[in-house]
Amino acid sequence: MPIQPAIFETHEIRRIYDEDTETWWFSVVDIVQVLTQQPDYQTARNYWKVLKNRLTKEGSESVTNCHRLKLPAADGKNYLTDVATA
């Protein structure tokens, strides 16, 4: 699966392309960081964690549609990250 970042305004959104299903998967935390205008990645990560727990308690299906794939982090290593399709 090739990894190629997308640019939204001036922010980089990590994404990965699954050739088998022909689907782009986007990092949820990166999208949350842009939409909430958080300057810090950790703050956006915590925001998503709290939101994800609240949505799970409410029975929202949007959280169940999130998958986890390995994407590169700032330190160059690959970590499991929540991803979703458009």
PDB file of N, CA, C and O in Angstrom:
ATOM      1  N   MET A   1       0.835  -1.178   0.000  1.00  0.00           N
ATOM      2  CA  MET A   1       0.000   0.000   0.000  1.00  0.00           C
ATOM      3  C   MET A   1       0.883   1.245   0.000  1.00  0.00           C
ATOM      4  O   MET A   1       1.640   1.462   0.946  1.00  0.00           O
ATOM      5  N   PRO A   2       0.798   2.052  -1.030  1.00  0.00           N
ATOM      6  CA  PRO A   2       1.612   3.266  -1.067  1.00  0.00           C
ATOM      7  C   PRO A   2       1.064   4.357  -0.135  1.00  0.00           C
ATOM      8  O   PRO A   2      -0.143   4.584  -0.052  1.00  0.00           O
ATOM      9  N   ILE A   3       1.985   5.015   0.554  1.00  0.00           N
ATOM     10  CA  ILE A   3       1.616   6.108   1.456  1.00  0.00           C
ATOM     11  C   ILE A   3       1.962   7.421   0.767  1.00  0.00           C
ATOM     12  O   ILE A   3       3.097   7.629   0.338  1.00  0.00           O
ATOM     13  N   GLN A   4       0.978   8.299   0.667  1.00  0.00           N
ATOM     14  CA  GLN A   4       1.194   9.585   0.009  1.00  0.00           C
ATOM     15  C   GLN A   4       0.359  10.630   0.743  1.00  0.00           C
ATOM     16  O   GLN A   4      -0.866  10.519   0.767  1.00  0.00           O
ATOM     17  N   PRO A   5       0.991  11.645   1.343  1.00  0.00           N
ATOM     18  CA  PRO A   5       0.217  12.651   2.083  1.00  0.00           C
ATOM     19  C   PRO A   5      -0.644  13.511   1.161  1.00  0.00           C
ATOM     20  O   PRO A   5      -0.293  13.778   0.012  1.00  0.00           O
ATOM     21  N   ALA A   6      -1.763  13.926   1.698  1.00  0.00           N
ATOM     22  CA  ALA A   6      -2.641  14.871   0.999  1.00  0.00           C
ATOM     23  C   ALA A   6      -2.463  16.232   1.661  1.00  0.00           C
ATOM     24  O   ALA A   6      -2.147  16.310   2.849  1.00  0.00           O
ATOM     25  N   ILE A   7      -2.659  17.274   0.918  1.00  0.00           N
ATOM     26  CA  ILE A   7      -2.525  18.627   1.464  1.00  0.00           C
ATOM     27  C   ILE A   7      -3.917  19.246   1.533  1.00  0.00           C
ATOM     28  O   ILE A   7      -4.631  19.320   0.533  1.00  0.00           O
ATOM     29  N   PHE A   8      -4.290  19.690   2.736  1.00  0.00           N
ATOM     30  CA  PHE A   8      -5.541  20.416   2.934  1.00  0.00           C
ATOM     31  C   PHE A   8      -5.171  21.792   3.453  1.00  0.00           C
ATOM     32  O   PHE A   8      -4.644  21.924   4.558  1.00  0.00           O
ATOM     33  N   GLU A   9      -5.446  22.814   2.659  1.00  0.00           N
ATOM     34  CA  GLU A   9      -4.986  24.178   2.921  1.00  0.00           C
ATOM     35  C   GLU A   9      -3.474  24.098   3.083  1.00  0.00           C
ATOM     36  O   GLU A   9      -2.793  23.813   2.098  1.00  0.00           O
ATOM     37  N   THR A  10      -2.916  24.328   4.248  1.00  0.00           N
ATOM     38  CA  THR A  10      -1.458  24.221   4.402  1.00  0.00           C
ATOM     39  C   THR A  10      -1.064  23.033   5.268  1.00  0.00           C
ATOM     40  O   THR A  10       0.098  22.912   5.657  1.00  0.00           O
ATOM     41  N   HIS A  11      -2.016  22.152   5.574  1.00  0.00           N
ATOM     42  CA  HIS A  11      -1.769  21.036   6.480  1.00  0.00           C
ATOM     43  C   HIS A  11      -1.634  19.720   5.716  1.00  0.00           C
ATOM     44  O   HIS A  11      -2.323  19.484   4.724  1.00  0.00           O
ATOM     45  N   GLU A  12      -0.740  18.881   6.198  1.00  0.00           N
ATOM     46  CA  GLU A  12      -0.519  17.584   5.594  1.00  0.00           C
ATOM     47  C   GLU A  12      -1.385  16.541   6.293  1.00  0.00           C
ATOM     48  O   GLU A  12      -1.361  16.423   7.518  1.00  0.00           O
ATOM     49  N   ILE A  13      -2.145  15.791   5.511  1.00  0.00           N
ATOM     50  CA  ILE A  13      -2.985  14.718   6.023  1.00  0.00           C
ATOM     51  C   ILE A  13      -2.375  13.402   5.545  1.00  0.00           C
ATOM     52  O   ILE A  13      -2.236  13.172   4.343  1.00  0.00           O
ATOM     53  N   ARG A  14      -2.014  12.548   6.489  1.00  0.00           N
ATOM     54  CA  ARG A  14      -1.455  11.256   6.099  1.00  0.00           C
ATOM     55  C   ARG A  14      -2.571  10.390   5.512  1.00  0.00           C
ATOM     56  O   ARG A  14      -3.689  10.350   6.025  1.00  0.00           O
ATOM     57  N   ARG A  15      -2.231   9.701   4.424  1.00  0.00           N
ATOM     58  CA  ARG A  15      -3.199   8.811   3.808  1.00  0.00           C
ATOM     59  C   ARG A  15      -2.461   7.638   3.175  1.00  0.00           C
ATOM     60  O   ARG A  15      -1.264   7.707   2.897  1.00  0.00           O
ATOM     61  N   ILE A  16      -3.201   6.571   2.959  1.00  0.00           N
ATOM     62  CA  ILE A  16      -2.626   5.367   2.374  1.00  0.00           C
ATOM     63  C   ILE A  16      -3.633   4.805   1.382  1.00  0.00           C
ATOM     64  O   ILE A  16      -4.840   4.859   1.617  1.00  0.00           O
ATOM     65  N   TYR A  17      -3.140   4.269   0.280  1.00  0.00           N
ATOM     66  CA  TYR A  17      -4.010   3.742  -0.769  1.00  0.00           C
ATOM     67  C   TYR A  17      -3.994   2.224  -0.728  1.00  0.00           C
ATOM     68  O   TYR A  17      -2.930   1.606  -0.784  1.00  0.00           O
ATOM     69  N   ASP A  18      -5.169   1.626  -0.632  1.00  0.00           N
ATOM     70  CA  ASP A  18      -5.310   0.177  -0.661  1.00  0.00           C
ATOM     71  C   ASP A  18      -5.647  -0.224  -2.089  1.00  0.00           C
ATOM     72  O   ASP A  18      -6.750   0.035  -2.571  1.00  0.00           O
ATOM     73  N   GLU A  19      -4.702  -0.850  -2.757  1.00  0.00           N
ATOM     74  CA  GLU A  19      -4.886  -1.202  -4.162  1.00  0.00           C
ATOM     75  C   GLU A  19      -5.924  -2.307  -4.354  1.00  0.00           C
ATOM     76  O   GLU A  19      -6.578  -2.363  -5.396  1.00  0.00           O
ATOM     77  N   ASP A  20      -6.082  -3.185  -3.361  1.00  0.00           N
ATOM     78  CA  ASP A  20      -7.051  -4.274  -3.491  1.00  0.00           C
ATOM     79  C   ASP A  20      -8.482  -3.751  -3.564  1.00  0.00           C
ATOM     80  O   ASP A  20      -9.276  -4.208  -4.385  1.00  0.00           O
ATOM     81  N   THR A  21      -8.806  -2.791  -2.701  1.00  0.00           N
ATOM     82  CA  THR A  21     -10.162  -2.237  -2.670  1.00  0.00           C
ATOM     83  C   THR A  21     -10.264  -0.900  -3.406  1.00  0.00           C
ATOM     84  O   THR A  21     -11.348  -0.330  -3.530  1.00  0.00           O
ATOM     85  N   GLU A  22      -9.115  -0.404  -3.894  1.00  0.00           N
ATOM     86  CA  GLU A  22      -9.044   0.889  -4.586  1.00  0.00           C
ATOM     87  C   GLU A  22      -9.645   2.001  -3.728  1.00  0.00           C
ATOM     88  O   GLU A  22     -10.498   2.766  -4.176  1.00  0.00           O
ATOM     89  N   THR A  23      -9.175   2.066  -2.483  1.00  0.00           N
ATOM     90  CA  THR A  23      -9.710   3.014  -1.504  1.00  0.00           C
ATOM     91  C   THR A  23      -8.583   3.796  -0.855  1.00  0.00           C
ATOM     92  O   THR A  23      -7.542   3.234  -0.515  1.00  0.00           O
ATOM     93  N   TRP A  24      -8.798   5.117  -0.682  1.00  0.00           N
ATOM     94  CA  TRP A  24      -7.881   5.947   0.089  1.00  0.00           C
ATOM     95  C   TRP A  24      -8.325   5.928   1.535  1.00  0.00           C
ATOM     96  O   TRP A  24      -9.512   6.082   1.823  1.00  0.00           O
ATOM     97  N   TRP A  25      -7.377   5.737   2.459  1.00  0.00           N
ATOM     98  CA  TRP A  25      -7.635   5.781   3.905  1.00  0.00           C
ATOM     99  C   TRP A  25      -6.883   6.983   4.473  1.00  0.00           C
ATOM    100  O   TRP A  25      -5.686   7.139   4.233  1.00  0.00           O
ATOM    101  N   PHE A  26      -7.585   7.830   5.226  1.00  0.00           N
ATOM    102  CA  PHE A  26      -7.021   9.064   5.771  1.00  0.00           C
ATOM    103  C   PHE A  26      -6.882   8.967   7.282  1.00  0.00           C
ATOM    104  O   PHE A  26      -7.720   8.353   7.942  1.00  0.00           O
ATOM    105  N   SER A  27      -5.842   9.561   7.832  1.00  0.00           N
ATOM    106  CA  SER A  27      -5.626   9.581   9.277  1.00  0.00           C
ATOM    107  C   SER A  27      -6.694  10.452   9.948  1.00  0.00           C
ATOM    108  O   SER A  27      -6.833  11.633   9.630  1.00  0.00           O
ATOM    109  N   VAL A  28      -7.438   9.859  10.869  1.00  0.00           N
ATOM    110  CA  VAL A  28      -8.502  10.585  11.563  1.00  0.00           C
ATOM    111  C   VAL A  28      -7.912  11.689  12.442  1.00  0.00           C
ATOM    112  O   VAL A  28      -8.457  12.791  12.502  1.00  0.00           O
ATOM    113  N   VAL A  29      -6.818  11.403  13.112  1.00  0.00           N
ATOM    114  CA  VAL A  29      -6.209  12.397  14.004  1.00  0.00           C
ATOM    115  C   VAL A  29      -5.731  13.610  13.210  1.00  0.00           C
ATOM    116  O   VAL A  29      -5.872  14.742  13.673  1.00  0.00           O
ATOM    117  N   ASP A  30      -5.170  13.393  12.028  1.00  0.00           N
ATOM    118  CA  ASP A  30      -4.725  14.520  11.200  1.00  0.00           C
ATOM    119  C   ASP A  30      -5.910  15.387  10.794  1.00  0.00           C
ATOM    120  O   ASP A  30      -5.811  16.614  10.782  1.00  0.00           O
ATOM    121  N   ILE A  31      -7.025  14.752  10.463  1.00  0.00           N
ATOM    122  CA  ILE A  31      -8.222  15.504  10.076  1.00  0.00           C
ATOM    123  C   ILE A  31      -8.783  16.269  11.268  1.00  0.00           C
ATOM    124  O   ILE A  31      -9.185  17.425  11.132  1.00  0.00           O
ATOM    125  N   VAL A  32      -8.812  15.629  12.436  1.00  0.00           N
ATOM    126  CA  VAL A  32      -9.283  16.296  13.652  1.00  0.00           C
ATOM    127  C   VAL A  32      -8.392  17.495  13.966  1.00  0.00           C
ATOM    128  O   VAL A  32      -8.885  18.552  14.360  1.00  0.00           O
ATOM    129  N   GLN A  33      -7.091  17.332  13.792  1.00  0.00           N
ATOM    130  CA  GLN A  33      -6.159  18.425  14.072  1.00  0.00           C
ATOM    131  C   GLN A  33      -6.434  19.632  13.177  1.00  0.00           C
ATOM    132  O   GLN A  33      -6.382  20.770  13.644  1.00  0.00           O
ATOM    133  N   VAL A  34      -6.724  19.399  11.906  1.00  0.00           N
ATOM    134  CA  VAL A  34      -7.015  20.496  10.984  1.00  0.00           C
ATOM    135  C   VAL A  34      -8.354  21.136  11.303  1.00  0.00           C
ATOM    136  O   VAL A  34      -8.458  22.361  11.365  1.00  0.00           O
ATOM    137  N   LEU A  35      -9.384  20.315  11.508  1.00  0.00           N
ATOM    138  CA  LEU A  35     -10.727  20.849  11.726  1.00  0.00           C
ATOM    139  C   LEU A  35     -10.875  21.600  13.044  1.00  0.00           C
ATOM    140  O   LEU A  35     -11.636  22.564  13.129  1.00  0.00           O
ATOM    141  N   THR A  36     -10.146  21.161  14.078  1.00  0.00           N
ATOM    142  CA  THR A  36     -10.221  21.839  15.376  1.00  0.00           C
ATOM    143  C   THR A  36      -9.145  22.903  15.522  1.00  0.00           C
ATOM    144  O   THR A  36      -9.064  23.577  16.549  1.00  0.00           O
ATOM    145  N   GLN A  37      -8.316  23.052  14.491  1.00  0.00           N
ATOM    146  CA  GLN A  37      -7.240  24.048  14.470  1.00  0.00           C
ATOM    147  C   GLN A  37      -6.300  23.904  15.668  1.00  0.00           C
ATOM    148  O   GLN A  37      -5.924  24.890  16.301  1.00  0.00           O
ATOM    149  N   GLN A  38      -5.932  22.666  15.962  1.00  0.00           N
ATOM    150  CA  GLN A  38      -5.001  22.384  17.051  1.00  0.00           C
ATOM    151  C   GLN A  38      -3.566  22.493  16.527  1.00  0.00           C
ATOM    152  O   GLN A  38      -3.226  21.847  15.536  1.00  0.00           O
ATOM    153  N   PRO A  39      -2.732  23.289  17.169  1.00  0.00           N
ATOM    154  CA  PRO A  39      -1.345  23.394  16.704  1.00  0.00           C
ATOM    155  C   PRO A  39      -0.499  22.183  17.094  1.00  0.00           C
ATOM    156  O   PRO A  39       0.542  21.929  16.489  1.00  0.00           O
ATOM    157  N   ASP A  40      -0.946  21.440  18.101  1.00  0.00           N
ATOM    158  CA  ASP A  40      -0.170  20.325  18.635  1.00  0.00           C
ATOM    159  C   ASP A  40      -0.836  19.000  18.285  1.00  0.00           C
ATOM    160  O   ASP A  40      -2.046  18.845  18.456  1.00  0.00           O
ATOM    161  N   TYR A  41      -0.048  18.045  17.795  1.00  0.00           N
ATOM    162  CA  TYR A  41      -0.564  16.727  17.425  1.00  0.00           C
ATOM    163  C   TYR A  41      -1.135  15.996  18.635  1.00  0.00           C
ATOM    164  O   TYR A  41      -2.188  15.367  18.533  1.00  0.00           O
ATOM    165  N   GLN A  42      -0.452  16.072  19.785  1.00  0.00           N
ATOM    166  CA  GLN A  42      -0.916  15.363  20.983  1.00  0.00           C
ATOM    167  C   GLN A  42      -2.279  15.877  21.452  1.00  0.00           C
ATOM    168  O   GLN A  42      -3.106  15.090  21.913  1.00  0.00           O
ATOM    169  N   THR A  43      -2.520  17.160  21.343  1.00  0.00           N
ATOM    170  CA  THR A  43      -3.810  17.731  21.726  1.00  0.00           C
ATOM    171  C   THR A  43      -4.906  17.183  20.817  1.00  0.00           C
ATOM    172  O   THR A  43      -5.988  16.832  21.287  1.00  0.00           O
ATOM    173  N   ALA A  44      -4.631  17.111  19.531  1.00  0.00           N
ATOM    174  CA  ALA A  44      -5.606  16.560  18.583  1.00  0.00           C
ATOM    175  C   ALA A  44      -5.836  15.082  18.852  1.00  0.00           C
ATOM    176  O   ALA A  44      -6.960  14.593  18.737  1.00  0.00           O
ATOM    177  N   ARG A  45      -4.784  14.376  19.207  1.00  0.00           N
ATOM    178  CA  ARG A  45      -4.897  12.947  19.520  1.00  0.00           C
ATOM    179  C   ARG A  45      -5.779  12.733  20.746  1.00  0.00           C
ATOM    180  O   ARG A  45      -6.629  11.842  20.750  1.00  0.00           O
ATOM    181  N   ASN A  46      -5.584  13.537  21.781  1.00  0.00           N
ATOM    182  CA  ASN A  46      -6.413  13.446  22.981  1.00  0.00           C
ATOM    183  C   ASN A  46      -7.864  13.818  22.679  1.00  0.00           C
ATOM    184  O   ASN A  46      -8.787  13.185  23.192  1.00  0.00           O
ATOM    185  N   TYR A  47      -8.067  14.843  21.848  1.00  0.00           N
ATOM    186  CA  TYR A  47      -9.407  15.263  21.445  1.00  0.00           C
ATOM    187  C   TYR A  47     -10.135  14.100  20.774  1.00  0.00           C
ATOM    188  O   TYR A  47     -11.290  13.819  21.095  1.00  0.00           O
ATOM    189  N   TRP A  48      -9.454  13.420  19.837  1.00  0.00           N
ATOM    190  CA  TRP A  48     -10.050  12.287  19.137  1.00  0.00           C
ATOM    191  C   TRP A  48     -10.344  11.144  20.102  1.00  0.00           C
ATOM    192  O   TRP A  48     -11.382  10.493  19.986  1.00  0.00           O
ATOM    193  N   LYS A  49      -9.450  10.892  21.049  1.00  0.00           N
ATOM    194  CA  LYS A  49      -9.649   9.804  22.002  1.00  0.00           C
ATOM    195  C   LYS A  49     -10.912  10.032  22.832  1.00  0.00           C
ATOM    196  O   LYS A  49     -11.704   9.109  23.022  1.00  0.00           O
ATOM    197  N   VAL A  50     -11.104  11.253  23.325  1.00  0.00           N
ATOM    198  CA  VAL A  50     -12.292  11.582  24.124  1.00  0.00           C
ATOM    199  C   VAL A  50     -13.549  11.509  23.255  1.00  0.00           C
ATOM    200  O   VAL A  50     -14.560  10.942  23.670  1.00  0.00           O
ATOM    201  N   LEU A  51     -13.487  12.081  22.050  1.00  0.00           N
ATOM    202  CA  LEU A  51     -14.628  12.060  21.142  1.00  0.00           C
ATOM    203  C   LEU A  51     -15.001  10.627  20.759  1.00  0.00           C
ATOM    204  O   LEU A  51     -16.179  10.276  20.697  1.00  0.00           O
ATOM    205  N   LYS A  52     -13.993   9.817  20.505  1.00  0.00           N
ATOM    206  CA  LYS A  52     -14.220   8.418  20.129  1.00  0.00           C
ATOM    207  C   LYS A  52     -14.924   7.664  21.255  1.00  0.00           C
ATOM    208  O   LYS A  52     -15.841   6.883  20.999  1.00  0.00           O
ATOM    209  N   ASN A  53     -14.502   7.892  22.502  1.00  0.00           N
ATOM    210  CA  ASN A  53     -15.157   7.245  23.641  1.00  0.00           C
ATOM    211  C   ASN A  53     -16.603   7.686  23.776  1.00  0.00           C
ATOM    212  O   ASN A  53     -17.481   6.863  24.038  1.00  0.00           O
ATOM    213  N   ARG A  54     -16.861   8.975  23.601  1.00  0.00           N
ATOM    214  CA  ARG A  54     -18.236   9.487  23.701  1.00  0.00           C
ATOM    215  C   ARG A  54     -19.121   8.901  22.602  1.00  0.00           C
ATOM    216  O   ARG A  54     -20.256   8.497  22.858  1.00  0.00           O
ATOM    217  N   LEU A  55     -18.598   8.857  21.383  1.00  0.00           N
ATOM    218  CA  LEU A  55     -19.368   8.312  20.274  1.00  0.00           C
ATOM    219  C   LEU A  55     -19.635   6.818  20.452  1.00  0.00           C
ATOM    220  O   LEU A  55     -20.706   6.329  20.092  1.00  0.00           O
ATOM    221  N   THR A  56     -18.669   6.103  21.001  1.00  0.00           N
ATOM    222  CA  THR A  56     -18.845   4.678  21.256  1.00  0.00           C
ATOM    223  C   THR A  56     -19.951   4.450  22.280  1.00  0.00           C
ATOM    224  O   THR A  56     -20.783   3.558  22.114  1.00  0.00           O
ATOM    225  N   LYS A  57     -19.957   5.259  23.340  1.00  0.00           N
ATOM    226  CA  LYS A  57     -21.000   5.133  24.366  1.00  0.00           C
ATOM    227  C   LYS A  57     -22.383   5.431  23.807  1.00  0.00           C
ATOM    228  O   LYS A  57     -23.371   4.848  24.253  1.00  0.00           O
ATOM    229  N   GLU A  58     -22.461   6.341  22.826  1.00  0.00           N
ATOM    230  CA  GLU A  58     -23.731   6.690  22.204  1.00  0.00           C
ATOM    231  C   GLU A  58     -24.163   5.654  21.165  1.00  0.00           C
ATOM    232  O   GLU A  58     -25.301   5.681  20.696  1.00  0.00           O
ATOM    233  N   GLY A  59     -23.261   4.748  20.807  1.00  0.00           N
ATOM    234  CA  GLY A  59     -23.577   3.725  19.816  1.00  0.00           C
ATOM    235  C   GLY A  59     -23.425   4.191  18.385  1.00  0.00           C
ATOM    236  O   GLY A  59     -24.026   3.619  17.475  1.00  0.00           O
ATOM    237  N   SER A  60     -22.631   5.219  18.178  1.00  0.00           N
ATOM    238  CA  SER A  60     -22.425   5.764  16.837  1.00  0.00           C
ATOM    239  C   SER A  60     -21.689   4.748  15.957  1.00  0.00           C
ATOM    240  O   SER A  60     -20.716   4.128  16.385  1.00  0.00           O
ATOM    241  N   GLU A  61     -22.169   4.592  14.736  1.00  0.00           N
ATOM    242  CA  GLU A  61     -21.538   3.667  13.804  1.00  0.00           C
ATOM    243  C   GLU A  61     -20.312   4.265  13.134  1.00  0.00           C
ATOM    244  O   GLU A  61     -19.532   3.537  12.519  1.00  0.00           O
ATOM    245  N   SER A  62     -20.125   5.572  13.238  1.00  0.00           N
ATOM    246  CA  SER A  62     -18.964   6.198  12.592  1.00  0.00           C
ATOM    247  C   SER A  62     -17.662   5.704  13.204  1.00  0.00           C
ATOM    248  O   SER A  62     -16.647   5.614  12.513  1.00  0.00           O
ATOM    249  N   VAL A  63     -17.682   5.386  14.482  1.00  0.00           N
ATOM    250  CA  VAL A  63     -16.469   4.878  15.138  1.00  0.00           C
ATOM    251  C   VAL A  63     -16.201   3.442  14.713  1.00  0.00           C
ATOM    252  O   VAL A  63     -15.045   3.045  14.564  1.00  0.00           O
ATOM    253  N   THR A  64     -17.254   2.662  14.515  1.00  0.00           N
ATOM    254  CA  THR A  64     -17.050   1.269  14.103  1.00  0.00           C
ATOM    255  C   THR A  64     -16.531   1.187  12.676  1.00  0.00           C
ATOM    256  O   THR A  64     -15.953   0.170  12.293  1.00  0.00           O
ATOM    257  N   ASN A  65     -16.724   2.238  11.878  1.00  0.00           N
ATOM    258  CA  ASN A  65     -16.224   2.251  10.507  1.00  0.00           C
ATOM    259  C   ASN A  65     -14.761   2.663  10.424  1.00  0.00           C
ATOM    260  O   ASN A  65     -14.177   2.625   9.341  1.00  0.00           O
ATOM    261  N   CYS A  66     -14.159   3.052  11.534  1.00  0.00           N
ATOM    262  CA  CYS A  66     -12.739   3.405  11.549  1.00  0.00           C
ATOM    263  C   CYS A  66     -11.911   2.124  11.648  1.00  0.00           C
ATOM    264  O   CYS A  66     -12.228   1.220  12.420  1.00  0.00           O
ATOM    265  N   HIS A  67     -10.868   2.068  10.868  1.00  0.00           N
ATOM    266  CA  HIS A  67      -9.951   0.943  10.907  1.00  0.00           C
ATOM    267  C   HIS A  67      -8.617   1.444  11.431  1.00  0.00           C
ATOM    268  O   HIS A  67      -8.419   2.649  11.587  1.00  0.00           O
ATOM    269  N   ARG A  68      -7.708   0.527  11.701  1.00  0.00           N
ATOM    270  CA  ARG A  68      -6.370   0.914  12.154  1.00  0.00           C
ATOM    271  C   ARG A  68      -5.356   0.365  11.162  1.00  0.00           C
ATOM    272  O   ARG A  68      -5.308  -0.835  10.893  1.00  0.00           O
ATOM    273  N   LEU A  69      -4.550   1.270  10.627  1.00  0.00           N
ATOM    274  CA  LEU A  69      -3.473   0.894   9.721  1.00  0.00           C
ATOM    275  C   LEU A  69      -2.192   1.568  10.182  1.00  0.00           C
ATOM    276  O   LEU A  69      -2.227   2.570  10.896  1.00  0.00           O
ATOM    277  N   LYS A  70      -1.062   1.009   9.768  1.00  0.00           N
ATOM    278  CA  LYS A  70       0.219   1.610  10.140  1.00  0.00           C
ATOM    279  C   LYS A  70       0.542   2.754   9.196  1.00  0.00           C
ATOM    280  O   LYS A  70       0.583   2.592   7.976  1.00  0.00           O
ATOM    281  N   LEU A  71       0.772   3.926   9.801  1.00  0.00           N
ATOM    282  CA  LEU A  71       1.183   5.114   9.056  1.00  0.00           C
ATOM    283  C   LEU A  71       2.437   5.681   9.705  1.00  0.00           C
ATOM    284  O   LEU A  71       2.630   5.523  10.911  1.00  0.00           O
ATOM    285  N   PRO A  72       3.294   6.340   8.928  1.00  0.00           N
ATOM    286  CA  PRO A  72       4.517   6.913   9.498  1.00  0.00           C
ATOM    287  C   PRO A  72       4.206   8.086  10.425  1.00  0.00           C
ATOM    288  O   PRO A  72       3.333   8.905  10.138  1.00  0.00           O
ATOM    289  N   ALA A  73       4.930   8.154  11.534  1.00  0.00           N
ATOM    290  CA  ALA A  73       4.793   9.251  12.499  1.00  0.00           C
ATOM    291  C   ALA A  73       5.941  10.234  12.307  1.00  0.00           C
ATOM    292  O   ALA A  73       6.788  10.053  11.431  1.00  0.00           O
ATOM    293  N   ALA A  74       5.960  11.267  13.129  1.00  0.00           N
ATOM    294  CA  ALA A  74       6.990  12.303  13.028  1.00  0.00           C
ATOM    295  C   ALA A  74       8.390  11.737  13.269  1.00  0.00           C
ATOM    296  O   ALA A  74       9.370  12.259  12.738  1.00  0.00           O
ATOM    297  N   ASP A  75       8.488  10.661  14.076  1.00  0.00           N
ATOM    298  CA  ASP A  75       9.798  10.077  14.356  1.00  0.00           C
ATOM    299  C   ASP A  75      10.268   9.110  13.270  1.00  0.00           C
ATOM    300  O   ASP A  75      11.337   8.512  13.394  1.00  0.00           O
ATOM    301  N   GLY A  76       9.474   8.951  12.205  1.00  0.00           N
ATOM    302  CA  GLY A  76       9.860   8.094  11.095  1.00  0.00           C
ATOM    303  C   GLY A  76       9.415   6.654  11.234  1.00  0.00           C
ATOM    304  O   GLY A  76       9.518   5.887  10.276  1.00  0.00           O
ATOM    305  N   LYS A  77       8.924   6.265  12.396  1.00  0.00           N
ATOM    306  CA  LYS A  77       8.456   4.902  12.614  1.00  0.00           C
ATOM    307  C   LYS A  77       6.985   4.796  12.229  1.00  0.00           C
ATOM    308  O   LYS A  77       6.261   5.791  12.215  1.00  0.00           O
ATOM    309  N   ASN A  78       6.555   3.574  11.917  1.00  0.00           N
ATOM    310  CA  ASN A  78       5.160   3.339  11.580  1.00  0.00           C
ATOM    311  C   ASN A  78       4.395   2.858  12.809  1.00  0.00           C
ATOM    312  O   ASN A  78       4.830   1.941  13.505  1.00  0.00           O
ATOM    313  N   TYR A  79       3.245   3.491  13.065  1.00  0.00           N
ATOM    314  CA  TYR A  79       2.398   3.141  14.193  1.00  0.00           C
ATOM    315  C   TYR A  79       0.971   2.925  13.719  1.00  0.00           C
ATOM    316  O   TYR A  79       0.546   3.510  12.722  1.00  0.00           O
ATOM    317  N   LEU A  80       0.223   2.077  14.439  1.00  0.00           N
ATOM    318  CA  LEU A  80      -1.185   1.903  14.122  1.00  0.00           C
ATOM    319  C   LEU A  80      -1.927   3.204  14.386  1.00  0.00           C
ATOM    320  O   LEU A  80      -1.782   3.812  15.447  1.00  0.00           O
ATOM    321  N   THR A  81      -2.716   3.620  13.417  1.00  0.00           N
ATOM    322  CA  THR A  81      -3.437   4.886  13.479  1.00  0.00           C
ATOM    323  C   THR A  81      -4.867   4.654  13.013  1.00  0.00           C
ATOM    324  O   THR A  81      -5.097   3.889  12.076  1.00  0.00           O
ATOM    325  N   ASP A  82      -5.829   5.306  13.657  1.00  0.00           N
ATOM    326  CA  ASP A  82      -7.208   5.237  13.196  1.00  0.00           C
ATOM    327  C   ASP A  82      -7.304   5.912  11.843  1.00  0.00           C
ATOM    328  O   ASP A  82      -6.838   7.037  11.659  1.00  0.00           O
ATOM    329  N   VAL A  83      -7.917   5.208  10.894  1.00  0.00           N
ATOM    330  CA  VAL A  83      -8.093   5.746   9.549  1.00  0.00           C
ATOM    331  C   VAL A  83      -9.545   5.567   9.125  1.00  0.00           C
ATOM    332  O   VAL A  83     -10.241   4.681   9.621  1.00  0.00           O
ATOM    333  N   ALA A  84      -9.994   6.411   8.209  1.00  0.00           N
ATOM    334  CA  ALA A  84     -11.340   6.333   7.663  1.00  0.00           C
ATOM    335  C   ALA A  84     -11.302   6.738   6.200  1.00  0.00           C
ATOM    336  O   ALA A  84     -10.377   7.416   5.755  1.00  0.00           O
ATOM    337  N   THR A  85     -12.304   6.321   5.468  1.00  0.00           N
ATOM    338  CA  THR A  85     -12.422   6.708   4.066  1.00  0.00           C
ATOM    339  C   THR A  85     -13.232   8.003   3.969  1.00  0.00           C
ATOM    340  O   THR A  85     -13.856   8.442   4.935  1.00  0.00           O
ATOM    341  N   ALA A  86     -13.202   8.587   2.797  1.00  0.00           N
ATOM    342  CA  ALA A  86     -13.967   9.812   2.586  1.00  0.00           C
ATOM    343  C   ALA A  86     -15.447   9.519   2.666  1.00  0.00           C
ATOM    344  O   ALA A  86     -16.265  10.426   2.514  1.00  0.00           O
TER     345      ALA A  86
END
